């Protein structure tokens, strides 16, 4: 059983070159906030951002991208 994704890291080198995205993180100079990270049916990932009461798809990654997923265990 999978839980709610809290953080995703995209890239080969987790510590040095990966991009890290965390739910609640401000992005795009603080104009938006990451509101949800979801897995897709084809094992990819989509990142959604929030501005006001509008939600936008911001980034999507396919299953071929190296990624590390952290799940929220405090629910």
N, C-alpha and C positions, 0 to 999 in steps of 0.2 A: 504494500500500500504506500502510495506517495503522499506527501504532505504539501503544504504551501511553501513555495520557494521564497526564501528570504534574500539570497545573494547568488549571483552567478559571476564566474570569472571566465573570460574568453581569451584563449591564447595558449601557446605551447609552454611558456615559462611562467608559472603561477606567480612567483615572487618578483620577477624583474620586468617582464614585458606583457603580462596579461592585463586586460581591461576589466575592472571590477564594477559591478552594478548592484546596488543594494536598494531594496524597497524603502522608500522614504527619503532617498538621496536627492538633493537638489541638482538639476542639470541645466544646461544651456543658460549659463550665467544666472542661475537662480530663478529663471522665469517659469520653469516646470519642475515637477517632482515625480520621481518614479513611483507609480502607484501599484503596479502588478507585473510579475514575471510569470509567464505561463509556458508550459510545454505544449507543443503542437502534436497532432496525430501522427506526423511523420518523424517524431523524435527531435524536432527542432525546438527553438525557444523564441518567444516574442516578448519584447519589453514595451510596456505601455506607460505613458506619462500623463500627468494631470496638470491642467492650468484652469483655475477657477473650478467650474463644474463640468468641464469638457475633458474627455479622455481621448488620447491619440496613440496610434501605433507608432512607436519611435524607431525601434530596431528589431530585426529578425535575423536569426542565425540558423543555418541548417545543421543537420546531424554530423556533417563532415568537419565542422569547426571543433577544435579541442576545447572542452569546457568542463568546469567544475561547478557543481550545484550544491548550495547549502540550503537545507530546509529549516523552516521555523519549528523549533521543538517546544516553544512556549505558548502553545495554543490549547 
